Amino acid sequence: MSIFKHGPQKLLFPNQIFKLIPRTAEQKTTQVHFEVPLYFTKPEIKTYLERIYNLKVKNVRTVIHEGNLFRPLGAGKLQKRVFAKNPDKKKAIVDLFDEVALENRNVETK
């Protein structure tokens, strides 16, 4: 669980996973996309990347993608009334001051 307080910063990031999303052709070299936990805020994402990976973060934007509803197979007679939902996902779009080389899944600044 993460803790963020203004003033003297008290931060705790045990077992948090930021999944790096592969770069597309249209994406800038100073921009990186991550899949982050839903409860992370923009200041927490920025602090996490600056302290753990030593990246100079310029801006952080977030998007929450809601999971799709679907009818599971094998529900029998109740199939018309039973729904399930895929989990929600949060994507962080991070703009950096320096260009980043994302080769072999290593994040290195140039």
N, C-alpha and C positions, 0 to 999 in steps of 0.2 A: 504494500500500500504506500502511496506517496503522500508526503506532507509538504505543503508550501505555505510559508508565512512571510509577510512583508517585514521589512526591517532586517534585523539579523536573521539570515536565512538558515532555517533548519530543514534539511532535505534528507529523505530516506527513500532509496530506490532499490529495495531487495527484489530480485527475481522478476524484473520488468523486461519484457521482450519487445524490441522495435524491429519489425520485419521490413527489410529494404525491398522496395518494389523496383523491378528492373526498369532501366531508363528507356524511353521511347525516342524515336528519331526527332520528334518536334521539341523535346525537352531541352532546356538550356543546360550548359555544363555547370552552372552555378546553382542548379536546382536539384533537390533530392526529394523523393517521395518515400514515406514510411507508413506501414500499418502499425498503429499504436493502440494501447488499451483505451477503452471508451472513457474512463474517468480521468485521463490525463488532460490538463489544461494547456493552453498555449505557453504560458510562462514556464510550466514544468517541463514541457517538451524542449524548449530553448535551453533551459538550465541543464537538463539531462544530456543533450548533445554537446554542450560546451564543456561540461565537467568530465563526462565519460570518454568522449571521442576527440576532445580538444578542437572542435570546429568553431569557426567564427560565424554565428548565425545572425543574419540580417533581418529576416521576417519569417513568421510561421503562420500558415493558414491551415484550417482543418475542415474536413468534410465528413459527415456521418452518413454511411450507406445503410439503409434499413434492409433487413433480411426479407426474403420473399416468403409469402404464405404458400403452402402446398398441401395437397391431400396425400397422406401416406398410403402406401399399398398394403393390402391385407387387413383392412379395418372391418371387413365383412359388411353386415347390414348397416352399420353406423358410418360407412365410408363417406356418405354425403354430408354428415354433420361433424366429422373429425378433421381438424386442420392442425398443421405443424408449421413452425417458422424457422428459417435459417437464422443464425446469429447476426446481430448488427456488427458493422465494422467501422472503425474510425481511421481516416487517412489524413496524414499530416504532410503538407507541401511546404518544404523548408527552402528558403532562399539563403544562400551563403555569400559571404564577401569574396571568397577565393574559389577558383575552379576546383572541382573534385574529380579524381580518377577513380572509377568504380570497376576495377578489373579484379577478377577472381574473388569477388565479394569482400574485398578489403577497402575500407574507406580511408583514403590518404589525400592530404592536401598537397597541391603543387607549389 
